[in-house]
Amino acid sequence: MPKVGLTMSEGTIVQWHKREGEYVHKGEPLFTFETEKSTLEHESPGSGVLRRILVPAGQTAACLTPVALLEDGEPHATFAAGEAAPAPTLARRLASPRARWRARSLGIDINRVQASGSSGVIRERDVLAAAAALTQITAPSPRATPLAQKRAAELGIDLATVRGSGPEGKITRDDVERVAAQRRAPETPSTHATPSEPVSPVRRAIAQRLTEAARDIPTVTLMTEADATAFVEAREQLSAELGEKVSYNTLLMIICARALREHPQLNASWVEAPGGEPRIVRHADIHIGLAVDTPRGLLVPVLRDVPARTLREVHQTLSALVARAREGALPPDDLRGSTFTITNLGMFEVDGFTPLLNPPEAAILGVGRIVKRAVPLSDERIVARSMMTLSLTFDHRVVDGAPAAAFLQRVRRLIERPFALMV
């Protein structure tokens, strides 16, 4: 299982692109795997025959542990009648003496073990990991009738958990149905079973980070209302100028980048080094993340160096990031390194909310919908204006209330007077 990020600890196999016994060329897509943040293809590290799949699709493996056995060999080899096919040969691998001793004691071919370290030397832990994987894959499956096997597959039941009542303990369809009925039975009196589902890697990552934010970080949320009438008009004019529809999030990115440059206290992070004193890091660069709802859960793609980009660049790059996020095709590098985050729930007709921080960032801006409201003017006239609710959640360890309020005030004024961005 490849390790594609510093924080990645495991991956889930989504699909194998080759079957056991098929030949695979070096660089050819071998399998697709899912991390906490994205779905990626892994290319074969070498050419050979896919001798055994150790981790089937749908199962999870720790990073750098074997997921398959790839055996050296030539594709489409032919032999004369009666001639036995030569046994494939494998190059001798570098291994520690203890690893070789452990491999001999377990009956493992040391040349088929994948090294986990960067040096390429096989250690004892690599041999133990390979042995554990082989034991799991080669474990005998329970004896069951074909109907029982089919029904268990339909119901998602592991036959190893079913006790057979047939001859010599063979599992029948009735045995599978009995286990399914037991699982459907509620633990408390109820007329309906409560559905449940496994937690996906993305949902697990979201839960971990947001729990950390809510538990460990003292946050405050400030709210204000902005007159977005000129903001709406500016978007329409810019869309006409560019020849394509510019999103509100594009303009918000540019506005927040300007406000962060003027109020660098918000473009910061609270960092606690292991065994050291906590530090406040002021970021020289402004990288803004945008919370995006995807079929796999909440993802935050990052647009880097926003102040250095033109409006067209922000629009096109942000649109591409959002599209790839929804397709599950974002590489890990596009999902980390943000110094500030925007979350916009306006499309869901939400007026205001209290967003949770995206650690280790110091602040996050929540954006509500734009809605027409009656607004009294100084001359006592009442007019209809396009109004927007803004909410800023910030880490009080990093910044105090007054600087945070000044930042939010600047964002509001830039929304109400977007032409100020030209100054």
N, C-alpha and C positions, 0 to 999 in steps of 0.2 A: 504494500500500500504506500503510494508516494506521500511525501510530506511537502505540501505546497505553501505553507505559511508557518510563521513562528509559533502561532497559537494552535495550530491544527494538531490534534492528538489521535484522531481516528477518522475513518471514512467508510461510507456505505456503498457497496457495489450496486449500481443501478442496472447495468446490462453488460453481458459478455458479447463481444462482437465475433468471437470465434468459438467453435465447439471443441471438445476434447478430441484429439487425434488429427485436427486440422493443422496445416502448416501456416505459420505467420512470419511475415518479413519484418525486419528491423524498421522501426518508424511507422509501421501500420497501426491504426487504432486497435487496441486489444480489448479494453473495457472502458465503460463510463462509470465514474464514481461521484458521490455527492459528499460535500463537506458541509460545515455549518453555514456556509455562505453562498456556495455556488455548486454547479454541476459541471464537471470537466471530463474530457477524454484523456486516457493515458495511452501513450504509444508504446509498442513493444520495445524493450531495451535491446533485443537481439533477434536473430532469425532462428527458427527451429520449429519443432512440433509441440503443440500445446498438449503435453502429456496428461496433466491433471489439473482441474480447477479445485483449489482448496477452499475458496470462499465463494459460494454461489451468490447469484443476484438476490438482493434483498437483505443480505447479511452484512454486518459491520466488522471491520478489522482495525486493529491499532496500526498507527503509522510505522512503516518500515518492517512490518511482518509479512511473511510470504502469503500471497493470494493465489498463486498458481505455480506449476512446475513446467518450465520450458526446456525442452530437450533438443540438443544439437541434432541436426539431420538435414537431408536434402529433400526438396519437394519432388513428388512424382517419381521416386526411384523405381526402376524396374530390374527384375532379376530373371535369370534363365530358369527354365522349368526344373523343379526339384532343388534349386539352389536356395539356401537359407539367406534371409536378409541379414546383413552384418549388423552387429550390435552397435548402437550409436556410441560415439566416444565423446567424453567431456574433458575440457581442459582442467588441469590440476589447479585447485583453488588454494589461496593462502589461508591458513587456519592456525590458531594457537594449539599447542600440544594438548591442553585440556579439552578444547573443542573436538579434536580428533579422537581423544580417549572416550568422550561422551558419545560421539557418533558411533564408534565401534560398539560400545556397550548397549546402545539402543537400536543397532542395526540400521543406522541411517547412512546413506551415501553422502559423504562430506562434500562431494562435488555438486550436489543438488541443493545445497543449503545457501540461501541468500544472506550476504553480510549486511548488517544494519548500520555499521559505522562508515564514516567517510573514507577510512583507510582501505576498505575493501577486504580486511582480514576477518575471517569468520571466528566469532567468539562462542563460548559455551552457551550463552543465552540465545544465540541464533539457532544452534542445534536443538535446544529445548523448545523453541518456538515452532520450528519445523516439525518436530516430533508431535507436539500438541495438535498442530493442524492436521497432520496425517492421521492421528488417532481419531480426531473428530470426523474426518471424511470417511475413513475406512470402517467406522463402527457399523456392525451389522444392523440392518433395518428390521423392524418387527415383521413377522409373518402375518400377512393379511390377504383376504380374498380380493380379487380385482374390484368388486363392487365397493368393498370397504375402502380401498385405496382411492377410488374415484370420489366417493362421498367425503372422505377426509380432506381431499384436496379442495373440494367445493366449499367446505365449511372452515377451512383453514386450521384443521386440527392435526397436531403432531401425533403420528401413530405410536410414537414411543411413550406417550402419556395414556394410551388406551390399553386396558386389560382385556385380553381375548377370552371368549367363552366357547370357542369352537374346539375341534379336535386338536389335541396337543397344544392348546393355548392360542390357536389361530384366531386372529381378529376378524369379526364379521361386521356386516353393515349395521346390524342392530347394536353392536358394541359402540360403534362410532356415533350412532344416533343417541344412545344413552348418555355419552359424554357431552354431546352437544346440548342435550336437554338440561343436564346438570349445570352447564355454564350459563345457559339462558336464565336459569332460576335466580330471581333476585335474592339478595341476602336479607332484605327486610320485606315485610308484606307489601306487595304492590301488584297492580294489574299489568304493569308494563316493565320490561327489562330496560335498564339504563345502558345506553350504548357507550362504548369507550374506544379509544384508538391509541396506538403507540405514539410517543413523542418523537417528532422528526428532529434531525440535527439542527435545523434552522430554528425550530420552536424552542429547543433546549438552550441554544445560544442566546435567544431573545430573553428567555426566562432568567438565565444566569446574569446577564448584563443589567437588566432592569431591576432585578432583585438587589444587585449590588448598589445601583443608583439610589433605590428607595431606602435601603437599610443603612448604608455607610456615608451618604453624602447629605449634609445639611443644605437643603435647597429652599429658595424663595421664588414665588411666581408673581410677576408684576403684569398688570393688564391695562390696556388702553384701547381707545377707539380712534381710527383714522378715517378721514374723509378721502375716499379712494376715487372720487369723481375724475380728477385729473389723471390719476393712475390708469383708470379704465380707458380714457381718451388717448393717453400716450401709447398704450398697448395697441389700440386700433390703428393709430397712425404709423407706428413702427412695423406692424404686420403688413400694412399696405406698402411701406417703403421696401421691406425685405422680400415681398412677394410670397410670403408664407406666414402662417399663424404663429405668432410668438406667444409662449405660455406666460402666465403670471409668475410662475416659479423662476423663469429666466430673469425677469425684471427684479424679483425679490433677491435673487443671487447677487446681482449687481449692486442693489441698494445695500444689502448687508455687508458686502465687501467694502463699500465706501465707508459705512458706519464703523466697521471693525478697524479700518485703517486709521480712522479718527479717534477711536476708543480702543486702543490695543489691550486694555485690561481684560476685555472680554475674549480676546483671541489668545487664550492661555489654557494651561492644564495643571492640575494638582498631581504631582508624581511622588510616589513613595517607593524609594529604592530599597530592596531587601537589606536589612541591617543598617540602613542609613537614615539620615534625617529627611523628612519630606521637603520637597522643593516646588516652587511655582515656576513653571516654564512659560516664558513669553515667546510665542511663535513669530518668527520673522515673516513667514509665508502665510497666506490665507487660503486654506483648503476647505471648501464648504460641502457638507454632505446633505443630501435630500432624502428624507424618509419616503420609501416607495412601497406600496402594497403590491405583493406578488402572490401567485398561486402557492408558493412555498412558504410565505410568511413575510414579515417586515424585513426589508433590506435597505441599507443606506449607502448608495453609490456616491463617490466623492469626486467633485470637480476641483481640480488643482489650479493654483495660481489664478484665481478668479480676477483680481484687479488687472492682470496683464493681458486679459483677453478682450476682444471686441465683442459687441453685442451679438454679431452673427456667430462668432466662435462659441460663446456661451450657449446660445440657442441650439446650435447643431450638436455640440459635444454633450450637452445635458440631455437632449432628446435621444442620442445614441446610447448613453448610459442607462437611461430609464428603460428603453426598449430591451437592452441586453439583460437588465435586472429581471424584467418580467419573463424573459425567456429562460432564466437560470443559466445564462452564459457569461456572466461576469467573472473575470479572473480575480483572485484574492486581492491583488494590488489595488484594484479599483474600489475595494470595500474597506480600506483602512487608511489612516493618516489624516482624517478630517480634524479641523481645529474648531469648527462650529457647525451646527446642524439646523436645517429648516424642516419643519413638518407642517404640511398644509392639508387640512380636512375640509376646506371650503367646498370641494366638489360633493361632499356628503351632507351639505346643508347644515354644518355645524357652525355655531356662532363663535363660541369661545371654549377653551379647555386648558388644562394644566399639563403640558408635556413633561415627560421624564427625561432627565439628562442622558446623554450618550457618553458614558465615561471613556476617556478621562477629560473630555471637553468641559469648559467652564460654563457654557451657556447653550441654550437651544431656543429657537423662536417658533412659537405656534401661531398659525395663520388660520383665521376663520373665513367664512364665506363673505362675499360682497353682496349686500342687500340694500335696496332702496328704503330710506327712512326719512321721516319728517324732522328737519333740523331748523331750530330758530336762529335767525341771523341777528346781528347787532342792531339793525334798524327795526326789529320786532317782526319782520316778515318770516314766514315759515315756508321752507322750500324742501323739495325732495332731493336728497343727496345719496350717492353710493357710499355706504359705510362698511368698514372692515374692522373686526376685532383682532388685536394682537396680544399675545401672551409670551412673556420672556421668563423662562426658568433658568436660574443661575446658581452656581456653587458658591455659597457664602464664605467658604474657606479661601477662595481665590479673589473674590471681588465683593465690595460692600454695596449696600442698596443704592446709594447716590450715584456712583459711576454706572451701575446697571440701569438705573432709571434714565440717566442722560443718554445712554446708548439707545434705549427703546424710544426715547423722545426723538432722537435723530432719525431713526428708522421711520417713525411716523411722519416726520416732516418731509422726508424724501419721498414717501408715498403720496403725500398731499401736494408736493411740488417736485415732480420728477425732473423738470427741466433743470433743477439745481445740480443734477448729475453732470451737466455739461461744463460746470465751473471747475 
